[in-house]
Amino acid sequence: MSFKALVLEQGEDGKIEHEVKELEESSLPEGDVTVAVEYSTLNYKDGLVLNGLGNLVKEYPHVGGIDFAGTVESSDSPDYQPGDQVILTGWRVGEIHWGGYSQKARVKSDWLVPMPDGLTTKRAMGLGTAGLTSMLSILALERLGLDPDRGQVLVTGAAGGVGSVAVAVLANLGYDVAASTGRTETHAYLKDLGAKTIIDRAELAEVYDRPLLSARFAGAVDTVGGSTLATVLASMKPHASVASCGLAGGAELHTTVMPFIIRGVNLLGIDSATCPAALRREAWGRLVEDLPMDKLDAMIDTVTLSDLADLRTKILKGQIRGRTVVDVNA
């Protein structure tokens, strides 16, 4: 049976062309589970793929979409049966392996996670890689002792996908959340998610000549990197931790060892693409438990496959608020 997918082709000039096409099931890549996809989503990495940046895609034609949620259509794996609802994030799906911008996907069963009770396919993609990364960050901070009594917690890039989920979850858990953003039009949105304080991103992006700054934060989820992460590290309270999960502000980090050896600050790297299955399931379960669904719904904008060509540059410029869910059947 044929199905619809957003197919990327690379022209002779290297430019990436996009077209929604009808494909045959025989064109799907290898895998032991075939999924009827219902929703995908738009992440920063999807923007790179859609623009042909980062050398992420090795072969064209290609179908992007690093996340998807849907229903198992056929399975050669004992772990999944037709009718099971599943989520996929990471594992370089949408980069090397065809992804979720399609009505059908075929993948390895090890890459899938069962849909948690209490979550729909649309809401699962309202979370996607961004939500999973947020919860992995919070779990990592909790493992090193973060709790609401220790003080204010910072979220950088707070109006983006990862940041929005982190703000909402932390606020729901009782934390005093400081949200950093450079977009004044998102202040009310962040307050509605539960942020008590808004910090202008320029304040954190400033390069300081001091190795330590005033100890302000008991923990942080940093989606920005670069000079912002350096400032955040220098602004942590003793024995606080920073979960580093993004590089929207740059991949380089210029800092000193002082936050680590004077204040005992911990820098925690967060990888959602290949984290173990047990940790993924724990994180998805905690998202259902700790994120109010009305807050999640407020983050979501729903688009079609045809809309992605116009959104592919906006995601890279930080011009998209919250979460963009792609209805592949619309």
C-alpha positions in Angstrom: 0.0 0.0 0.0 1.2 3.5 -0.8 1.7 6.2 1.8 2.5 9.9 2.0 5.9 11.2 3.1 7.9 14.4 3.0 10.8 13.4 0.8 14.1 15.4 0.7 16.2 15.4 -2.4 19.6 17.1 -2.9 19.9 19.0 -6.1 23.1 19.4 -8.2 23.7 22.7 -6.5 23.6 21.0 -3.1 20.3 22.7 -2.2 17.7 20.5 -0.4 14.4 20.3 -2.1 11.2 19.2 -0.3 8.1 17.4 -1.7 5.3 15.5 -0.2 5.1 12.3 -2.3 3.3 9.0 -2.5 5.7 6.1 -1.8 5.3 2.3 -1.8 5.9 0.3 1.3 8.8 -1.5 -0.4 10.7 1.7 -0.2 10.9 1.6 3.6 14.3 0.8 5.2 15.0 -2.4 7.0 13.6 -3.1 10.5 11.5 -5.6 12.4 8.5 -3.3 13.2 6.4 -1.2 10.9 4.5 1.6 12.4 1.5 3.6 11.1 2.7 7.0 12.1 0.1 9.5 13.5 2.2 12.4 14.7 5.8 13.6 14.5 7.3 16.9 15.7 9.8 19.6 14.8 13.1 19.8 16.8 16.3 21.8 16.3 18.0 18.8 14.7 15.0 18.4 12.3 15.7 22.0 11.2 19.3 21.0 10.4 18.2 18.0 8.4 15.5 20.0 6.5 18.1 22.6 5.6 20.9 20.1 4.7 23.1 21.3 7.5 25.5 19.5 9.8 26.2 16.6 7.4 23.6 14.6 9.3 22.1 12.9 6.3 24.4 10.7 4.3 22.2 9.5 1.5 19.3 11.0 -0.5 16.4 10.7 -1.1 15.6 10.9 2.6 12.7 11.1 5.0 13.4 13.2 8.1 11.7 13.4 11.4 13.7 12.3 14.5 10.5 11.6 16.5 7.2 9.8 15.8 4.3 8.2 17.6 1.8 5.8 16.2 0.4 2.3 16.1 2.3 -0.9 15.3 1.0 -2.2 11.9 3.2 -5.3 11.7 6.0 -6.8 13.8 8.6 -9.5 13.7 9.5 -8.7 17.3 8.1 -10.5 20.3 8.1 -7.2 22.2 5.4 -5.5 20.0 2.2 -6.7 18.5 -0.1 -5.1 15.9 -2.2 -2.5 17.6 0.4 -1.5 20.2 0.9 2.3 20.5 4.6 3.3 20.5 7.0 6.2 20.6 10.3 6.6 18.9 12.9 9.3 19.7 16.6 9.3 18.8 18.8 6.5 17.5 19.7 8.7 14.5 16.3 8.0 13.0 15.5 11.0 10.7 19.2 11.4 10.1 20.7 8.1 8.9 17.5 6.0 9.0 14.2 7.3 7.5 12.1 9.0 10.1 8.7 10.2 11.1 7.7 12.7 8.4 5.8 9.9 6.8 2.6 8.0 7.3 4.6 4.8 7.7 8.0 4.0 9.3 10.0 0.8 9.7 12.5 0.6 12.5 14.3 -1.7 14.9 12.1 -2.8 17.9 14.9 -1.8 20.3 14.4 1.8 19.3 10.8 1.9 20.4 9.2 2.7 23.7 5.6 1.5 24.6 3.2 4.4 25.0 2.8 5.1 28.7 -0.7 4.9 30.2 -2.3 8.3 30.2 -0.6 9.7 27.1 -1.9 10.0 23.6 0.1 9.9 20.4 -0.4 13.7 19.9 0.7 14.6 23.4 3.6 12.2 23.1 4.8 14.3 20.2 4.0 17.4 22.1 6.9 16.1 24.2 9.1 14.2 21.8 12.9 14.5 22.1 12.5 17.9 23.7 10.3 16.5 26.6 12.4 13.4 27.0 15.6 15.6 27.2 13.9 17.9 29.8 13.0 15.0 32.0 16.4 13.3 31.7 17.9 16.6 32.8 15.6 16.8 35.8 16.3 13.2 36.7 20.0 13.8 36.6 19.7 16.9 38.8 17.5 14.9 41.3 20.1 12.1 41.5 22.6 14.6 42.8 20.3 16.0 45.4 18.3 18.8 43.9 15.0 19.4 45.7 12.7 22.5 46.0 14.2 23.5 49.4 17.6 24.2 47.9 16.6 27.4 46.1 16.0 28.8 42.7 16.4 26.6 39.6 17.3 28.2 36.2 16.1 27.1 32.8 17.9 28.7 29.8 16.3 28.9 26.4 13.1 28.6 28.3 10.6 29.4 25.6 11.9 26.6 23.3 10.8 23.0 23.4 13.2 21.6 26.0 12.9 24.8 28.1 9.1 24.9 28.1 8.8 21.4 29.3 11.5 21.9 31.9 9.8 25.1 33.3 6.4 23.4 33.5 7.7 20.2 35.2 9.9 22.0 37.7 7.1 24.4 38.6 4.7 21.6 39.1 7.2 19.8 41.4 7.3 22.9 43.6 10.5 24.6 42.4 11.1 28.3 42.3 11.9 28.5 38.5 13.8 31.3 36.8 13.3 31.3 33.1 15.8 32.9 30.8 14.7 34.1 27.3 15.5 36.9 24.9 12.0 37.1 23.6 9.8 39.6 25.6 6.7 38.3 23.8 7.1 35.0 25.6 7.1 36.3 29.2 3.4 35.8 29.8 3.6 32.3 28.3 6.5 31.4 30.6 4.7 32.8 33.6 1.7 30.6 32.7 3.9 27.6 32.6 5.0 28.4 36.2 8.1 30.5 36.0 8.3 32.9 38.9 11.2 35.0 37.5 12.2 36.0 34.0 15.9 36.7 33.2 16.9 38.4 30.0 19.2 36.1 28.1 21.7 39.0 27.4 22.4 39.0 31.2 23.6 35.4 31.0 25.3 35.6 27.7 27.6 38.4 28.8 31.3 37.4 29.1 32.7 38.1 32.5 36.4 38.4 33.5 35.8 36.8 36.9 35.9 33.0 37.4 33.1 33.1 39.9 29.9 35.2 40.2 27.3 35.6 42.9 26.0 32.2 43.9 22.4 32.4 42.7 21.1 29.0 41.5 20.5 25.7 43.2 20.4 23.9 39.8 20.0 24.6 36.1 18.8 23.1 32.8 20.9 24.7 30.1 19.8 24.4 26.5 22.1 27.2 25.2 25.7 26.3 25.8 28.5 28.8 24.8 29.0 31.9 26.9 25.6 31.4 28.6 26.7 28.0 30.1 30.0 29.6 31.3 28.0 32.3 33.1 25.6 29.7 34.6 28.4 27.6 35.9 30.0 30.6 37.6 26.6 31.5 39.2 25.8 28.2 40.9 25.5 27.7 44.6 28.0 25.3 46.3 27.4 21.7 45.3 24.8 22.6 42.7 24.5 20.9 39.3 23.9 22.0 35.8 22.4 19.7 33.2 23.8 20.6 29.8 21.5 19.5 26.9 21.8 22.0 24.1 24.0 24.3 22.0 21.7 26.9 20.6 24.2 29.6 21.7 27.3 27.8 20.6 29.3 24.6 21.1 32.4 26.1 22.6 32.7 26.5 26.4 35.2 28.9 27.8 35.4 28.7 31.5 37.7 27.9 34.4 37.9 25.1 36.9 36.9 27.4 39.7 33.2 26.5 39.8 34.2 22.9 40.1 37.0 23.0 42.7 35.8 26.0 44.8 32.1 25.4 44.8 31.9 21.7 43.9 29.6 22.4 41.0 28.7 19.5 38.8 28.3 19.7 35.0 26.1 16.9 33.7 25.9 15.9 30.1 22.5 14.8 28.9 22.1 12.5 25.8 18.6 11.5 24.8 19.5 9.9 21.5 21.0 6.7 22.8 20.2 6.6 26.5 19.2 3.1 27.8 15.7 1.8 27.4 15.1 1.6 31.2 16.0 5.2 31.6 13.8 6.2 28.7 10.8 4.4 30.2 11.4 6.0 33.6 11.6 9.5 32.0 8.4 9.0 29.9 6.6 7.7 33.1 7.7 10.8 35.0 6.5 13.1 32.2 3.0 11.6 32.5 3.2 11.9 36.3 4.8 15.4 36.7 3.7 17.5 33.7 0.1 18.8 33.8 -1.5 18.0 30.5 -3.1 21.4 30.3 0.3 23.0 30.4 1.5 20.6 27.6 -1.5 21.4 25.5 -0.8 25.1 25.8 2.7 24.5 24.3 1.5 22.7 21.2 1.0 24.1 17.7 -0.1 21.6 15.1 1.1 21.7 11.5 1.1 19.5 8.4 4.0 18.0 6.4 3.6 20.7 3.8 4.1 23.4 6.5 7.6 22.2 7.4 9.4 23.9 4.5 8.4 27.3 5.9 9.2 26.3 9.5 12.7 24.8 8.8 14.6 28.1 9.2 12.5 29.4 12.1 13.4 26.5 14.4 17.1 27.2 13.8 16.7 31.0 14.5 14.9 30.3 17.8 11.6 31.8 16.4 9.3 28.9 17.4 7.7 28.9 20.8 7.0 25.7 22.7 6.3 22.5 20.7 5.4 22.0 17.0 3.5 18.8 16.4 3.2 17.5 12.8 0.0 15.7 11.9 1.3 13.4 9.1 -2.2 12.4 8.0 -3.6 16.0 7.6 
